[in-house]
Amino acid sequence: VRLTPWVIRSQMLENSFMIDTAIKRFDTIVPIFPLIGSLVKQNSVTYQGILLV
């Protein structure tokens, strides 16, 4: 199969859509703000969501 710019672009868009859909599903299961709040309480991240190592 010959990869043309159109084939590559189509594949990139498809992958982007799949990733976006997966993120939306995850966000529905685990809302992000309460998750960050829990991590802040454990001193794992800052309120901006920056990981403390």
PDB file with SEQRES, HELIX, SHEET and CRYST1 records, atoms N, CA, C and O in Angstrom:
SEQRES   1 A   53  VAL ARG LEU THR PRO TRP VAL ILE ARG SER GLN MET LEU          
SEQRES   2 A   53  GLU ASN SER PHE MET ILE ASP THR ALA ILE LYS ARG PHE          
SEQRES   3 A   53  ASP THR ILE VAL PRO ILE PHE PRO LEU ILE GLY SER LEU          
SEQRES   4 A   53  VAL LYS GLN ASN SER VAL THR TYR GLN GLY ILE LEU LEU          
SEQRES   5 A   53  VAL                                                          
HELIX    1 AA1 PRO A    5  ILE A   29  1                                  25    
HELIX    2 AA2 ILE A   32  LYS A   41  1                                  10    
CRYST1    1.000    1.000    1.000  90.00  90.00  90.00 P 1           1          
ATOM      1  N   VAL A   1       0.853  -1.177   0.000  1.00  0.00           N  
ATOM      2  CA  VAL A   1       0.000   0.000   0.000  1.00  0.00           C  
ATOM      3  C   VAL A   1       0.891   1.230   0.000  1.00  0.00           C  
ATOM      4  O   VAL A   1       1.794   1.368   0.825  1.00  0.00           O  
ATOM      5  N   ARG A   2       0.623   2.098  -0.923  1.00  0.00           N  
ATOM      6  CA  ARG A   2       1.403   3.325  -1.031  1.00  0.00           C  
ATOM      7  C   ARG A   2       0.800   4.388  -0.114  1.00  0.00           C  
ATOM      8  O   ARG A   2      -0.400   4.658  -0.165  1.00  0.00           O  
ATOM      9  N   LEU A   3       1.643   4.983   0.720  1.00  0.00           N  
ATOM     10  CA  LEU A   3       1.167   5.996   1.653  1.00  0.00           C  
ATOM     11  C   LEU A   3       1.276   7.376   1.015  1.00  0.00           C  
ATOM     12  O   LEU A   3       2.372   7.890   0.794  1.00  0.00           O  
ATOM     13  N   THR A   4       0.148   7.949   0.731  1.00  0.00           N  
ATOM     14  CA  THR A   4       0.114   9.306   0.195  1.00  0.00           C  
ATOM     15  C   THR A   4      -0.172  10.262   1.349  1.00  0.00           C  
ATOM     16  O   THR A   4      -0.608   9.828   2.416  1.00  0.00           O  
ATOM     17  N   PRO A   5       0.068  11.552   1.150  1.00  0.00           N  
ATOM     18  CA  PRO A   5      -0.253  12.514   2.211  1.00  0.00           C  
ATOM     19  C   PRO A   5      -1.713  12.434   2.659  1.00  0.00           C  
ATOM     20  O   PRO A   5      -2.015  12.659   3.831  1.00  0.00           O  
ATOM     21  N   TRP A   6      -2.619  12.113   1.731  1.00  0.00           N  
ATOM     22  CA  TRP A   6      -4.040  12.017   2.087  1.00  0.00           C  
ATOM     23  C   TRP A   6      -4.306  10.820   2.988  1.00  0.00           C  
ATOM     24  O   TRP A   6      -5.106  10.906   3.920  1.00  0.00           O  
ATOM     25  N   VAL A   7      -3.639   9.705   2.713  1.00  0.00           N  
ATOM     26  CA  VAL A   7      -3.807   8.508   3.542  1.00  0.00           C  
ATOM     27  C   VAL A   7      -3.269   8.779   4.943  1.00  0.00           C  
ATOM     28  O   VAL A   7      -3.901   8.421   5.937  1.00  0.00           O  
ATOM     29  N   ILE A   8      -2.109   9.406   5.018  1.00  0.00           N  
ATOM     30  CA  ILE A   8      -1.502   9.713   6.314  1.00  0.00           C  
ATOM     31  C   ILE A   8      -2.389  10.673   7.099  1.00  0.00           C  
ATOM     32  O   ILE A   8      -2.621  10.480   8.292  1.00  0.00           O  
ATOM     33  N   ARG A   9      -2.885  11.711   6.420  1.00  0.00           N  
ATOM     34  CA  ARG A   9      -3.754  12.688   7.089  1.00  0.00           C  
ATOM     35  C   ARG A   9      -5.031  12.015   7.595  1.00  0.00           C  
ATOM     36  O   ARG A   9      -5.475  12.278   8.713  1.00  0.00           O  
ATOM     37  N   SER A  10      -5.610  11.161   6.780  1.00  0.00           N  
ATOM     38  CA  SER A  10      -6.827  10.454   7.172  1.00  0.00           C  
ATOM     39  C   SER A  10      -6.579   9.595   8.406  1.00  0.00           C  
ATOM     40  O   SER A  10      -7.400   9.567   9.324  1.00  0.00           O  
ATOM     41  N   GLN A  11      -5.454   8.899   8.427  1.00  0.00           N  
ATOM     42  CA  GLN A  11      -5.118   8.047   9.569  1.00  0.00           C  
ATOM     43  C   GLN A  11      -4.897   8.889  10.822  1.00  0.00           C  
ATOM     44  O   GLN A  11      -5.320   8.503  11.912  1.00  0.00           O  
ATOM     45  N   MET A  12      -4.235  10.040  10.672  1.00  0.00           N  
ATOM     46  CA  MET A  12      -3.998  10.919  11.815  1.00  0.00           C  
ATOM     47  C   MET A  12      -5.316  11.435  12.388  1.00  0.00           C  
ATOM     48  O   MET A  12      -5.487  11.485  13.606  1.00  0.00           O  
ATOM     49  N   LEU A  13      -6.236  11.815  11.524  1.00  0.00           N  
ATOM     50  CA  LEU A  13      -7.535  12.302  11.981  1.00  0.00           C  
ATOM     51  C   LEU A  13      -8.314  11.199  12.689  1.00  0.00           C  
ATOM     52  O   LEU A  13      -8.961  11.438  13.708  1.00  0.00           O  
ATOM     53  N   GLU A  14      -8.247   9.995  12.140  1.00  0.00           N  
ATOM     54  CA  GLU A  14      -8.937   8.863  12.762  1.00  0.00           C  
ATOM     55  C   GLU A  14      -8.364   8.583  14.145  1.00  0.00           C  
ATOM     56  O   GLU A  14      -9.116   8.368  15.096  1.00  0.00           O  
ATOM     57  N   ASN A  15      -7.037   8.584  14.264  1.00  0.00           N  
ATOM     58  CA  ASN A  15      -6.395   8.348  15.561  1.00  0.00           C  
ATOM     59  C   ASN A  15      -6.752   9.451  16.549  1.00  0.00           C  
ATOM     60  O   ASN A  15      -7.013   9.179  17.721  1.00  0.00           O  
ATOM     61  N   SER A  16      -6.762  10.689  16.082  1.00  0.00           N  
ATOM     62  CA  SER A  16      -7.107  11.822  16.936  1.00  0.00           C  
ATOM     63  C   SER A  16      -8.527  11.680  17.471  1.00  0.00           C  
ATOM     64  O   SER A  16      -8.782  11.933  18.648  1.00  0.00           O  
ATOM     65  N   PHE A  17      -9.448  11.273  16.602  1.00  0.00           N  
ATOM     66  CA  PHE A  17     -10.840  11.084  17.015  1.00  0.00           C  
ATOM     67  C   PHE A  17     -10.949   9.983  18.060  1.00  0.00           C  
ATOM     68  O   PHE A  17     -11.687  10.121  19.035  1.00  0.00           O  
ATOM     69  N   MET A  18     -10.214   8.885  17.859  1.00  0.00           N  
ATOM     70  CA  MET A  18     -10.266   7.770  18.801  1.00  0.00           C  
ATOM     71  C   MET A  18      -9.708   8.187  20.160  1.00  0.00           C  
ATOM     72  O   MET A  18     -10.264   7.817  21.195  1.00  0.00           O  
ATOM     73  N   ILE A  19      -8.611   8.955  20.170  1.00  0.00           N  
ATOM     74  CA  ILE A  19      -8.019   9.419  21.424  1.00  0.00           C  
ATOM     75  C   ILE A  19      -8.977  10.366  22.132  1.00  0.00           C  
ATOM     76  O   ILE A  19      -9.169  10.266  23.343  1.00  0.00           O  
ATOM     77  N   ASP A  20      -9.582  11.291  21.375  1.00  0.00           N  
ATOM     78  CA  ASP A  20     -10.521  12.253  21.953  1.00  0.00           C  
ATOM     79  C   ASP A  20     -11.712  11.532  22.572  1.00  0.00           C  
ATOM     80  O   ASP A  20     -12.162  11.896  23.659  1.00  0.00           O  
ATOM     81  N   THR A  21     -12.217  10.523  21.895  1.00  0.00           N  
ATOM     82  CA  THR A  21     -13.351   9.752  22.409  1.00  0.00           C  
ATOM     83  C   THR A  21     -12.965   9.018  23.690  1.00  0.00           C  
ATOM     84  O   THR A  21     -13.741   8.983  24.645  1.00  0.00           O  
ATOM     85  N   ALA A  22     -11.782   8.439  23.713  1.00  0.00           N  
ATOM     86  CA  ALA A  22     -11.323   7.719  24.906  1.00  0.00           C  
ATOM     87  C   ALA A  22     -11.173   8.671  26.086  1.00  0.00           C  
ATOM     88  O   ALA A  22     -11.529   8.322  27.211  1.00  0.00           O  
ATOM     89  N   ILE A  23     -10.650   9.872  25.842  1.00  0.00           N  
ATOM     90  CA  ILE A  23     -10.487  10.856  26.916  1.00  0.00           C  
ATOM     91  C   ILE A  23     -11.849  11.276  27.454  1.00  0.00           C  
ATOM     92  O   ILE A  23     -12.023  11.413  28.665  1.00  0.00           O  
ATOM     93  N   LYS A  24     -12.815  11.482  26.562  1.00  0.00           N  
ATOM     94  CA  LYS A  24     -14.152  11.877  27.016  1.00  0.00           C  
ATOM     95  C   LYS A  24     -14.783  10.775  27.857  1.00  0.00           C  
ATOM     96  O   LYS A  24     -15.450  11.066  28.850  1.00  0.00           O  
ATOM     97  N   ARG A  25     -14.585   9.533  27.482  1.00  0.00           N  
ATOM     98  CA  ARG A  25     -15.126   8.417  28.267  1.00  0.00           C  
ATOM     99  C   ARG A  25     -14.473   8.368  29.637  1.00  0.00           C  
ATOM    100  O   ARG A  25     -15.151   8.180  30.647  1.00  0.00           O  
ATOM    101  N   PHE A  26     -13.151   8.538  29.672  1.00  0.00           N  
ATOM    102  CA  PHE A  26     -12.425   8.506  30.941  1.00  0.00           C  
ATOM    103  C   PHE A  26     -12.878   9.652  31.832  1.00  0.00           C  
ATOM    104  O   PHE A  26     -13.070   9.463  33.033  1.00  0.00           O  
ATOM    105  N   ASP A  27     -13.052  10.853  31.252  1.00  0.00           N  
ATOM    106  CA  ASP A  27     -13.473  12.022  32.021  1.00  0.00           C  
ATOM    107  C   ASP A  27     -14.866  11.807  32.593  1.00  0.00           C  
ATOM    108  O   ASP A  27     -15.168  12.306  33.677  1.00  0.00           O  
ATOM    109  N   THR A  28     -15.711  11.082  31.893  1.00  0.00           N  
ATOM    110  CA  THR A  28     -17.049  10.779  32.394  1.00  0.00           C  
ATOM    111  C   THR A  28     -16.972   9.825  33.582  1.00  0.00           C  
ATOM    112  O   THR A  28     -17.723   9.962  34.548  1.00  0.00           O  
ATOM    113  N   ILE A  29     -16.066   8.869  33.505  1.00  0.00           N  
ATOM    114  CA  ILE A  29     -15.921   7.887  34.582  1.00  0.00           C  
ATOM    115  C   ILE A  29     -15.241   8.523  35.797  1.00  0.00           C  
ATOM    116  O   ILE A  29     -15.698   8.347  36.927  1.00  0.00           O  
ATOM    117  N   VAL A  30     -14.152   9.261  35.567  1.00  0.00           N  
ATOM    118  CA  VAL A  30     -13.378   9.881  36.640  1.00  0.00           C  
ATOM    119  C   VAL A  30     -13.281  11.375  36.353  1.00  0.00           C  
ATOM    120  O   VAL A  30     -12.391  11.793  35.613  1.00  0.00           O  
ATOM    121  N   PRO A  31     -14.174  12.194  36.919  1.00  0.00           N  
ATOM    122  CA  PRO A  31     -14.091  13.639  36.690  1.00  0.00           C  
ATOM    123  C   PRO A  31     -12.725  14.169  37.127  1.00  0.00           C  
ATOM    124  O   PRO A  31     -12.231  13.813  38.197  1.00  0.00           O  
ATOM    125  N   ILE A  32     -12.127  15.007  36.310  1.00  0.00           N  
ATOM    126  CA  ILE A  32     -10.736  15.405  36.494  1.00  0.00           C  
ATOM    127  C   ILE A  32     -10.518  16.318  37.698  1.00  0.00           C  
ATOM    128  O   ILE A  32      -9.513  16.167  38.392  1.00  0.00           O  
ATOM    129  N   PHE A  33     -11.421  17.257  37.972  1.00  0.00           N  
ATOM    130  CA  PHE A  33     -11.180  18.205  39.060  1.00  0.00           C  
ATOM    131  C   PHE A  33     -11.179  17.543  40.436  1.00  0.00           C  
ATOM    132  O   PHE A  33     -10.295  17.841  41.240  1.00  0.00           O  
ATOM    133  N   PRO A  34     -12.126  16.659  40.743  1.00  0.00           N  
ATOM    134  CA  PRO A  34     -12.024  15.951  42.027  1.00  0.00           C  
ATOM    135  C   PRO A  34     -10.766  15.082  42.111  1.00  0.00           C  
ATOM    136  O   PRO A  34     -10.198  14.907  43.189  1.00  0.00           O  
ATOM    137  N   LEU A  35     -10.340  14.545  40.980  1.00  0.00           N  
ATOM    138  CA  LEU A  35      -9.122  13.738  40.959  1.00  0.00           C  
ATOM    139  C   LEU A  35      -7.917  14.596  41.324  1.00  0.00           C  
ATOM    140  O   LEU A  35      -7.087  14.182  42.134  1.00  0.00           O  
ATOM    141  N   ILE A  36      -7.810  15.794  40.735  1.00  0.00           N  
ATOM    142  CA  ILE A  36      -6.703  16.701  41.052  1.00  0.00           C  
ATOM    143  C   ILE A  36      -6.788  17.123  42.515  1.00  0.00           C  
ATOM    144  O   ILE A  36      -5.767  17.204  43.197  1.00  0.00           O  
ATOM    145  N   GLY A  37      -8.012  17.396  43.005  1.00  0.00           N  
ATOM    146  CA  GLY A  37      -8.185  17.763  44.413  1.00  0.00           C  
ATOM    147  C   GLY A  37      -7.678  16.678  45.346  1.00  0.00           C  
ATOM    148  O   GLY A  37      -7.032  16.975  46.351  1.00  0.00           O  
ATOM    149  N   SER A  38      -7.962  15.434  45.026  1.00  0.00           N  
ATOM    150  CA  SER A  38      -7.485  14.318  45.848  1.00  0.00           C  
ATOM    151  C   SER A  38      -5.968  14.233  45.831  1.00  0.00           C  
ATOM    152  O   SER A  38      -5.345  13.974  46.860  1.00  0.00           O  
ATOM    153  N   LEU A  39      -5.375  14.450  44.673  1.00  0.00           N  
ATOM    154  CA  LEU A  39      -3.913  14.401  44.570  1.00  0.00           C  
ATOM    155  C   LEU A  39      -3.262  15.557  45.327  1.00  0.00           C  
ATOM    156  O   LEU A  39      -2.185  15.395  45.901  1.00  0.00           O  
ATOM    157  N   VAL A  40      -3.918  16.735  45.331  1.00  0.00           N  
ATOM    158  CA  VAL A  40      -3.402  17.879  46.084  1.00  0.00           C  
ATOM    159  C   VAL A  40      -3.399  17.551  47.575  1.00  0.00           C  
ATOM    160  O   VAL A  40      -2.436  17.861  48.277  1.00  0.00           O  
ATOM    161  N   LYS A  41      -4.465  16.929  48.058  1.00  0.00           N  
ATOM    162  CA  LYS A  41      -4.545  16.562  49.475  1.00  0.00           C  
ATOM    163  C   LYS A  41      -3.424  15.602  49.860  1.00  0.00           C  
ATOM    164  O   LYS A  41      -2.952  15.615  50.997  1.00  0.00           O  
ATOM    165  N   GLN A  42      -3.002  14.775  48.915  1.00  0.00           N  
ATOM    166  CA  GLN A  42      -1.920  13.821  49.170  1.00  0.00           C  
ATOM    167  C   GLN A  42      -0.556  14.443  48.896  1.00  0.00           C  
ATOM    168  O   GLN A  42       0.464  13.760  48.988  1.00  0.00           O  
ATOM    169  N   ASN A  43      -0.527  15.746  48.555  1.00  0.00           N  
ATOM    170  CA  ASN A  43       0.711  16.463  48.217  1.00  0.00           C  
ATOM    171  C   ASN A  43       1.425  15.843  47.023  1.00  0.00           C  
ATOM    172  O   ASN A  43       2.654  15.845  46.962  1.00  0.00           O  
ATOM    173  N   SER A  44       0.656  15.311  46.071  1.00  0.00           N  
ATOM    174  CA  SER A  44       1.240  14.725  44.868  1.00  0.00           C  
ATOM    175  C   SER A  44       1.327  15.739  43.739  1.00  0.00           C  
ATOM    176  O   SER A  44       2.249  15.695  42.924  1.00  0.00           O  
ATOM    177  N   VAL A  45       0.352  16.664  43.692  1.00  0.00           N  
ATOM    178  CA  VAL A  45       0.338  17.680  42.645  1.00  0.00           C  
ATOM    179  C   VAL A  45      -0.064  19.017  43.245  1.00  0.00           C  
ATOM    180  O   VAL A  45      -0.584  19.078  44.359  1.00  0.00           O  
ATOM    181  N   THR A  46       0.187  20.109  42.481  1.00  0.00           N  
ATOM    182  CA  THR A  46      -0.266  21.438  42.881  1.00  0.00           C  
ATOM    183  C   THR A  46      -1.681  21.641  42.361  1.00  0.00           C  
ATOM    184  O   THR A  46      -2.209  20.794  41.641  1.00  0.00           O  
ATOM    185  N   TYR A  47      -2.297  22.764  42.724  1.00  0.00           N  
ATOM    186  CA  TYR A  47      -3.658  23.044  42.253  1.00  0.00           C  
ATOM    187  C   TYR A  47      -3.709  23.240  40.742  1.00  0.00           C  
ATOM    188  O   TYR A  47      -4.777  23.116  40.142  1.00  0.00           O  
ATOM    189  N   GLN A  48      -2.570  23.545  40.119  1.00  0.00           N  
ATOM    190  CA  GLN A  48      -2.533  23.669  38.666  1.00  0.00           C  
ATOM    191  C   GLN A  48      -2.399  22.308  37.992  1.00  0.00           C  
ATOM    192  O   GLN A  48      -2.390  22.224  36.764  1.00  0.00           O  
ATOM    193  N   GLY A  49      -2.295  21.250  38.778  1.00  0.00           N  
ATOM    194  CA  GLY A  49      -2.171  19.913  38.218  1.00  0.00           C  
ATOM    195  C   GLY A  49      -0.740  19.525  37.904  1.00  0.00           C  
ATOM    196  O   GLY A  49      -0.499  18.557  37.183  1.00  0.00           O  
ATOM    197  N   ILE A  50       0.228  20.289  38.450  1.00  0.00           N  
ATOM    198  CA  ILE A  50       1.643  20.011  38.190  1.00  0.00           C  
ATOM    199  C   ILE A  50       2.112  18.920  39.148  1.00  0.00           C  
ATOM    200  O   ILE A  50       1.963  19.041  40.364  1.00  0.00           O  
ATOM    201  N   LEU A  51       2.674  17.866  38.591  1.00  0.00           N  
ATOM    202  CA  LEU A  51       3.125  16.723  39.380  1.00  0.00           C  
ATOM    203  C   LEU A  51       4.343  17.104  40.207  1.00  0.00           C  
ATOM    204  O   LEU A  51       5.306  17.662  39.681  1.00  0.00           O  
ATOM    205  N   LEU A  52       4.299  16.806  41.493  1.00  0.00           N  
ATOM    206  CA  LEU A  52       5.437  17.036  42.375  1.00  0.00           C  
ATOM    207  C   LEU A  52       6.206  15.733  42.502  1.00  0.00           C  
ATOM    208  O   LEU A  52       5.668  14.717  42.943  1.00  0.00           O  
ATOM    209  N   VAL A  53       7.461  15.778  42.113  1.00  0.00           N  
ATOM    210  CA  VAL A  53       8.276  14.561  42.139  1.00  0.00           C  
ATOM    211  C   VAL A  53       9.184  14.578  43.334  1.00  0.00           C  
ATOM    212  O   VAL A  53       9.955  13.640  43.537  1.00  0.00           O  
TER     213      VAL A  53                                                      
END                                                                             
